[in-house]
């Protein structure tokens, strides 16, 4: 059973449940493969988190940006910082607080990005920088 931590968020005064989700029982090819993403967001065990508590998955996507998405896939955003993704989850869940799950595998946002609007501009620049650094490393070798 996963360990659950209760974090007191001094900024808002709300308690938030944070739970690591390692997916140790899945083969590496099954854990958050892009074609199988919905399997990563299975309903949380009701013995750990009550169904009335909103749940958010917070992790990184393939480009290294932080992603926050609710368990139903209705709300989500892409962010530069982990703290921004967690703040988004708190804001969307309202005064009741939320359970936050940190999957060990990367995942992509399948909903409209309600997060940082600059991410759409930064993705192509990041990929351009990565390809340029890859080319320069190959030419030095």
C-alpha positions, -999 to 999 in steps of 0.1 A, spaced: 0 0 0 13 35 -9 24 58 19 2 89 22 16 122 35 -6 150 47 10 184 39 -1 216 55 0 243 29 7 274 48 0 297 19 -37 287 17 -42 270 51 -56 239 33 -44 203 38 -33 184 8 -27 147 5 5 138 -14 11 102 -25 39 87 -46 27 63 -72 56 42 -84 38 17 -107 62 -11 -95 36 -38 -105 36 -27 -141 61 -36 -168 81 -6 -180 64 -7 -214 30 -5 -197 36 24 -173 24 56 -190 33 47 -225 17 74 -247 -8 49 -263 -18 36 -229 -20 69 -210 -56 64 -196 -43 33 -177 -20 56 -157 -49 75 -143 -69 47 -127 -93 57 -99 -75 60 -66 -80 32 -40 -110 42 -19 -92 27 11 -65 54 7 -83 84 -6 -120 91 -3 -138 94 -37 -152 128 -27 -117 143 -25 -105 157 -59 -73 140 -71 -46 155 -93 -17 138 -110 15 160 -111 45 150 -130 67 157 -160 60 153 -197 85 142 -223 98 177 -228 105 181 -191 77 205 -183 55 200 -152 20 187 -159 -10 188 -135 -42 171 -145 -72 160 -125 -81 123 -123 -110 127 -147 -89 145 -173 -112 175 -174 -87 201 -160 -50 203 -166 -21 225 -173 15 226 -183 40 246 -162 76 255 -159 78 248 -121 65 220 -99 52 245 -74 31 261 -102 16 227 -111 7 221 -74 -7 256 -70 -29 250 -101 -42 217 -85 -50 236 -52 -68 264 -71 -89 242 -93 -99 219 -64 -112 249 -44 -114 252 -6 -118 214 0 -81 207 -10 -70 178 -31 -51 146 -32 -19 149 -53 -4 119 -69 31 120 -83 35 92 -109 71 81 -114 67 79 -152 63 108 -175 29 116 -190 13 141 -214 -16 165 -209 -46 154 -230 -68 183 -220 -66 219 -230 -36 236 -214 -50 258 -186 -15 264 -173 14 286 -185 5 301 -219 42 305 -228 47 267 -229 33 266 -264 61 290 -275 88 273 -254 83 237 -267 96 244 -303 125 265 -289 134 237 -265 134 211 -293 155 234 -315 181 238 -287 181 201 -281 187 192 -318 214 219 -321 232 206 -290 229 170 -303 244 181 -337 273 199 -320 280 169 -298 281 146 -329 304 170 -348 329 171 -318 331 133 -317 
